Every structure is written in structure tokens, then in C-alpha cells.
């Protein structure tokens, strides 16, 4: 019987480096780094409004 390996929270499953996103007149992201780890909850929070359609 094989032993099951438990994923470590130090195991990176997704790495984004130097991500930038620009919309006309707005720099949304500039040189952003993000890592998602096994077993961890990753949350990205930010304003998600269209400036031409205010709340």
C-alpha cells in the first residue's frame, strides 16, 4: 500500500509574475505578482465598476 502524500501549503500551484492590465485611461494592474499555494484560499479583492456605469 502506498502512503498518501499530504500537499504542503508551501507548494505553489499557480505563479503570475509581472502582470499588467490597462484599460483606456486606467492602469488596472501594474507589474503585479501573485502566487497560489496548495491548500490555501486565494482572494483577489478590488473595485469592479465600469466608470461609464456608476452604481
Backbone as a ProteinNet text record, in pm:
[ID]
protein_1_A
[PRIMARY]
XXXXXXXXXXXXXXXXXXXXXXXXXXXXXXXXXXXXXXXXXXXXXXXXXXXXXXX
[TERTIARY]
83.3	0	88.1	59.5	136.5	83.8	177.9	136.3	95	-9.3	-55	28.4	69.7	145.7	48.6	69.4	-13.6	46	-33.1	20.4	65.1	175.2	226.8	176.3	147.5	99.8	211.1	332.4	442.2	452.9	370.1	371.5	293.9	363.4	299.1	233.8	102.9	32.4	6.7	15.8	-0.8	85.7	167.6	251.7	236.4	199.4	190.7	293.1	374.7	477.6	472	479.5	486.4	361.2	245.4	119.1	76.2	40.3	-11.8	-137.6	-231.6	-355.7	-394.9	-416.4	-452	-577	-668.3	-787	-768	-842.6	-826.4	-840.1	-731.1	-731.6	-710	-697.5	-683.6	-581.5	-484.8	-392.5	-451.6	-509	-575.8	-474.1	-374.2	-268	-135.4	-34.3	97.7	203.4	264.2	374.3	338.2	223.4	171.9	224.8	260.5	299	193.5	162.4	60.6	99.2	92.6	117.2	0	-40.2	-146.8	-85.6	-107	-45.8	-146.9	-99.4	-181.6	-244.1	-374.2	-442.2	-474	-435.3	-461	-578.3	-644.5	-753.6	-696.9	-707.5	-657.3	-773	-760.8	-867.9	-809.5	-868.8	-833.5	-953.4	-929.8	-1038.1	-1009.1	-1110.2	-1092.1	-1222	-1218	-1333.7	-1362.5	-1485.5	-1522.6	-1632.2	-1617.7	-1717.2	-1669.4	-1762.5	-1735.7	-1752.5	-1647.7	-1660	-1767.5	-1809.5	-1916.3	-2054.6	-2058	-2185	-2175.6	-2178.5	-2163.3	-2277.2	-2250.6	-2353.6	-2476.3
-117.6	0	124.4	218.1	342.3	443.2	515.3	623.2	743.5	807.1	928.6	1045.9	1127.3	1246.5	1361.3	1430	1545.8	1668.3	1740.7	1861.2	1962.3	2025.2	2126.7	2263.9	2350	2483.7	2567.6	2512.6	2584.5	2547.2	2452.3	2413	2514.9	2582.1	2681.6	2607.7	2630.6	2567.5	2665.8	2795.6	2898.6	3017.1	3063.4	3181.5	3276.1	3398.2	3503.5	3609.2	3650	3749.6	3860.4	3984.2	4099.6	4123.8	4090.5	4106.1	4253.1	4301.5	4437.7	4432.7	4521.1	4531.9	4677.4	4727.3	4867.4	4878.2	4961.2	4996.8	5140.1	5184.6	5322.8	5422.2	5491.3	5591.7	5538.6	5406.3	5348.1	5234.6	5243.4	5132.8	5049.5	4934	4849.1	4770.7	4713.2	4638.7	4680	4695	4730.4	4646.7	4556.6	4473.2	4397.1	4328.1	4255.7	4112.4	4064.2	3924.7	3859	3732.3	3660.1	3512.7	3451.3	3308.7	3243.7	3127.3	3049.7	2919.3	2886.9	2770.4	2658	2535.4	2418.4	2428.6	2407.1	2407	2544.2	2650	2786	2845.6	2939.3	3011.4	3142.3	3163.1	3287	3379	3504.2	3600.4	3727.5	3771.2	3899.4	3991.5	4107.9	4199.7	4333.7	4392.4	4524	4577.3	4701.9	4767.9	4707.3	4670.9	4607.4	4687.1	4819.7	4905.3	4953.7	4970.5	5033.4	5184.1	5264	5407.8	5477.2	5415.9	5476.3	5435	5345.5	5297.7	5293.5	5409.9	5412.7	5341.7	5299.1	5223.8	5305.2
0	0	0	-88.2	-95.1	5.5	66.7	157.3	75	118	51.4	96.8	1.8	37.5	62.4	172.1	204.5	136.5	57.5	-5.9	99.7	75.6	166.9	123.1	218.5	183.5	123.1	117.9	52.6	-94.8	-141.3	-282.2	-365	-456.1	-542.4	-658.9	-678.9	-790.4	-903.9	-874.1	-976.6	-939.3	-1033.5	-1009.9	-1129	-1100.7	-1201.3	-1164.8	-1260.9	-1233.4	-1337.8	-1289.6	-1378.6	-1460.2	-1405.9	-1478.5	-1479.5	-1595.8	-1610.1	-1694.7	-1664.5	-1741.4	-1747.1	-1866.9	-1884.6	-1969.9	-1923.6	-1999.6	-2047.3	-2145.5	-2191	-2074.3	-2045.3	-1939.6	-1799.3	-1782.2	-1647.6	-1647.6	-1556.2	-1534.3	-1420.9	-1454.1	-1354.5	-1271.8	-1337	-1269.7	-1330.8	-1245.8	-1296.5	-1226.1	-1302	-1254.7	-1126.7	-1128.8	-1012.2	-1011.4	-892.7	-872.3	-783.2	-812.1	-735.2	-732	-614.8	-600.9	-529.1	-577.9	-515.8	-467.7	-339.9	-277.7	-258	-262.7	-237.2	-98.5	-91	37.8	92.4	22.9	70.4	-6.8	54.9	-11.2	-63.2	-193.7	-254.1	-288.3	-249.9	-273.7	-335.6	-443.8	-503.4	-485	-427.9	-398	-463.7	-521.7	-581.3	-637.3	-675.1	-733.7	-869.7	-894.6	-1020.6	-1090	-1087.2	-1150.9	-1286.7	-1374	-1502.1	-1481.2	-1505.5	-1478.9	-1561.3	-1672.3	-1751.9	-1701.6	-1601.8	-1547.6	-1393.8	-1328	-1181.6	-1109.4	-984.4	-909.5	-878.6
[MASK]
+++++++++++++++++++++++++++++++++++++++++++++++++++++++

